Amino acid sequence: MGSNEFYDAMPVHEVTVNSFYMDVHEVTNAQFAKFIKATGYVTVAEQKLNRVDYPGIPAAKLTPGSAVFLPPSHPVSLTDPTQWWKYIEGASWKHPNGPKSNLYGKDNEPVVQVCCTDALAYAKWAGKRLPTEAEWEYAARAGGKFENYYWGNALKPNGKWVANTFQGDFPFRNTVGDGYAGVAPVKSFPANAYGIYDLEGNVWEWCSDLYRFDFYKNSPSINPKGPKDSYDPDEPDVEQHVQRGGSFLCSDDYCMRYKAGSRGKGETNSAGNNLGFRCVKDVYQLK
C-alpha cells in the first residue's frame, strides 16, 4: 500500500490484513435514515456549537451547519479553498447543500454531511465498523498493482469515465463529462474486481485510523490500525481521521487524492457535502 507520488503515502510497503467483508456501496441516505429513526441520533452538524470551542465568535453565530461546495463563477486562486467552500447554517445530512435542499428522490445517494463521529455511531448500530485504512486500500486495489488509479493506469479506460470525479476547470467550470455535477447514486459506475462500487470518486470515505503524515514509516505489517495519536504539521492541534477515495470534486488538475495509494484527512467532527462512509465486518462475526 501507499504511493511514491504523495509525501504522506511514502514509503510504499507491504501489508497483510485478515479476511473481512465490506459494504458493496457507500451508506445511503435511506440506510442512514433508518438508523436515525431507530435511535434518535443527532449528527454533529445538527448540534449547537459549544461556545468554549469557538472563542471570540458571537453567540448568534454559533448555529448548527456544515461545509458546502459552492463553485465560483470565475477562475480563482487554487491556494484558497474558502473561494469554494462555505460554512452554511442549516446544512446537514437531511439538507446536504443547505437548508433549502432536501433528500427527495435521493434515497440511493450516499449520505453526506456526516463526520467521523457520526459514521462510528452508525457502524456500531449496524453491528459493523469502519474499515481500517489498510483494509480500505486492499479492497480498492482489488488485486491490481496499478500505479495511477485503482482501476488501471489510464484515466478513461476505453474512452469512458469509470468514477465520479471533476471534469473541466476546477472549481468554477464543471463540464460534467461523467454525467454528474455532484454526488451520484451508488452503483452508477462499474464495480471493481471484488464487486465493490465507488471506492474512488463520488464521496470521500472515513476510515477508523487516526491520521499521521508519517505513519507509513513505522506502520506494522500485519493488520495495521493506525497510530495512537493524530498529527498533521499543517494543523498540529487538530485531531484528524483518515479519509480515502476522493470525491466528485477530485481531478488531476487539483485534488488528485483519488489516485491509487493516496490518503486524505479530516477533522474528526467536521463534515461536508462530499464526505460519506461505508462499513466492514470481520468474517468471524457473520453467522
Secondary structure, DSSP 8 states (H G I E B T S, - for coil): ---SSSGGG-S----B---EEE-SS--BHHHHHHHHHHH----GGGS---GGGSTTS-GGG---EEEEE---SS---TT-GGGTEEEEET-SSSSTTSTT---TT-TTSB--S--HHHHHHHHHHTT-B---HHHHHHHHHTT---SSBTTBS-SSGGG---S----EETTTEE--TTS-SS---TTSS---TTS---SSSSSEEEEEEE-BTTGGGS--SBS----SS-B-TTSTTS-EEEEES--TT--TTS--TTSTT--EEEETT--BTTEE---EEEGGG--
